Structures are given as C-alpha cells and as structure tokens.
Amino acid sequence: MMNKRLFSILAASTLLLFGLAACGSNDSGETTTTSAKKENKVIKVASHLPPMTDVVELAGDVLEKDGWQVELIQVSDNIQYNELVNHKEADASFAQHEPYMQMYNKEKHGNLTAVQKIYNAKVGYYSKQFKSIDELPEGAKIAIPNDLPNEGRALAILNEAGLIKLKDGVGFEGTVKDIEENPKQFELVPLDLLNLPEAYNEDDIAMTYNYPTYIAKVGLTPKDAILLEKTIDERFAISLVAREDNEASEAIQALKQAMTSETVKKFLEDNHSDTLVPAF
C-alpha cells in the first residue's frame, strides 16, 4: 500500500514539474516574441540640429499612439547621419536636402533615397559690416559652402542678384569655374557649412552664405540677411531620407505619415515661420 501511494506521489510530482517546465517554456517564448515585436516597432532616426531634431521627436509623439517608438540619434556633423543610415545603424535620417544626399551616394556608393520633402529653409547671405549688397566694395571676400550642391545654390543666389554672372543653363549646379562675369572682382572663399557662422565674425569676410539652423549660432535669423534666396528649387527642401531597401517598409511609411501630419505642420508654421516654409 505504501509503495502504491509513494508511486502515485512521485508520478504526480513528475507531472507537476513537467507542467511547470512547460509553462515556463511557454512564458519565455511569449516574452521573447513580445520583446521582438517591441524591437520591430522601434524606428531609429539620425538628425543633427533643431528644428530637424524637434520634428523627429514630434513625429515620435504622433506615432506613439500606434505603438511605434522613434529613437533620435543626434549627430554633430554632416557626415554621420548618412553613414549611420547607409550602414543600417539607423533606419532613416532627417538633416539634408536631396542634392546633398545624391552627392553622398555618388562619393560613397550609397543607396540612400529621398522619401519626403518636409520644409524649405530660408537661405541667404549675412554681413556684419554692410547693410546692403550695394555697399559691398570691390574685391570683397564672400564666404560660400565648399560642397558642390550648396556651392551651386549659393552661386545661383549671387547670380540672381546680379553680383556675378554664371554660364547660361547651369542653374543651381554651377561652380566657381562657371562664373563668366564678376564685375566687382569678389573673392569667393569656400568653407565647410559648419564653419560659415564663424566666418560672419571675421573682419576680412564681407558677406557669408548660411542656413537659418547654422546662423542661429551667432544670434541671427533670415530677417537679418542682406540677401535672401528668391527662386526656390524644391530639390533643396530638407527631406526624410531612408535606404532603397527599406523605403517602402511599414516603419518608414509610418514615419513619413507622422512627419507630414498636421501636428508637425502646425509646429513648423507656429514656431519657425521666420526661418522655413513647410514643403507638404
């Protein structure tokens, strides 16, 4: 009788342990699955400075209700956001216009693609010494960007204002080699975009080109510019950028929708109308 009872207890214990082990395995599986789902709902976005970083964070707030988590990766230069996306360390970036992205693709054999235009920045020229372009003296030094896409845009503004004359047909893609006429013999000084704000304070620089994001470092806005871009080329709109392999993914399409939401548009119009115009 004792042997039968002992056998029953051992059998019950074995079944109980097996059951607990099975439950534990099931719980672990569910936890792993849940964790994987959460990870799949994370969108990593590389960006640089406000208001670009602000837009990314606001898009994250919009997407939160749908279970998405937007992770902002803030970088300190104009190289890393493309490197991160191209090497799949980030899903997307929001820091540049399409011509700049195309330059990266060409130089680095990248597969980046512009997904959505978000806003057009009000770019132009600033001077600490002069209040009008008419005051610029002969031989004055003018600081311009040293990368080809932004150089072409900067020269197009000077051309439109009559300060120089570019070859017919170059449009926004001209270089200093395309200058046919330079009546006042201006000296064009190429600098990295991030160094242009410092050039504004240099005594020998009469005028410097810049974006609102960068010139804000020296306390200026487009209202302080002595020359602003008049003709807008939509290719230069600051855009959401992804890769060719993930452009159509659920995550990037959700991000695109959030960044073109009324919430983002209202934020841009209410808080940054002096520096940009929404492009959607």
Protein Blocks (a to p, Z undefined) as FASTA:
>chain_A
ZZmmmmmmmmmmmmmmmmmmmmmmmmmmmmmmmmmmmmmmpccdddfbdcklmmmmmmmm
mmmmnopacdddddfbfklmmmmmmnopafbdcfbafklmmmmmmmnopabdcfbdfbdc
ddddddfkbcbfklpcghiacdddfbfklmmmmmmmmmmnopaccdehklmmbcfklpmb
dfkopacddddfklmmmmmmpmklmbdcddfklmmmnopafklpcbdcfbdcfklpccdd
ddfklmmpmklmmmmmmmmcfklmmmmmmmmmmmbccfZZ
